[in-house]
């Protein structure tokens, strides 16, 4: 089966990074979640996510329930 490296930014409001991590960790490997700098007035927060998975759709579907996806990059790995 093919593996994909997903890199994207997720903008979340009132969702903790731990909740995000717990929601998608079982669907891939080498999950990394990095908080990005934010404006002090911002109600939502951006996180850069990187994960290797066989099923990008389940990652994106789950993350779309937690926030707004931005800057999506998908690389196919053999």
N, C-alpha and C positions, 0 to 999 in steps of 0.2 A: 504494500500500500504506500502511496505517496505521502510525504511529510511536507508541511508548509511552515515557513517562518512568518509569523504575523507580527507586524509592528504598527501600532496605532495610538492615537491619543483619545482618551475617554474623558469627557467633561461630566462630572458628577456633582450633584447637589444633595447633601444630607445622607450620603452613603460613605461608609468608612472604607479605607483601602483594604482592611482585613475582610470585610464583607465581599468586596470585589474578588480578592484572592481566593477566598473560600468558595466562591461561586464558579470559578473557572479552572482551578488547579487540577481537578480530576480529568479534564478534557485535553490535557497536553503535558509537555515537559519543559523544564528550564524556564518557568514563569518568572518574569521580572516586572516589578511595578515601581515606577519612579515618579514621585510628585514633581510637578513643574512649578516654577515661581508663579505667584499670583498677585493680582492687585489687592490691596487691602480692602477695597470696597466690594470685591467679587463675592457673590453668594455661592458660586459653584467653584469647583477646583478641577484642574486638568491633571491627568496622570498619563505618563507614557508607559505603554504595556508592550512587552515582547513575550511571545510564547511559541513553541513548536507544537504542531498538532497535525493530526490526520484529517480533521473535520473543521475547517474554518467557520462553516455556517453556524455550528453550535456555539462557538466562542462569540461570534458577532451577535447572534440572537440573544444570548445571555447578557452580554454587555449593553445591548440596546435597551434592555429592561432596567438597567441601572443608571443609564445616562445617555449622552449624545456622543456618537463616534465621529472622530475627525482624523484627517491625515492618515488614511489607511494604506499600508504597504504589505503586499503578499509576495513572498519569494518561494518558489517551488524547490525543494531539496530532494536529491536522488539518493 
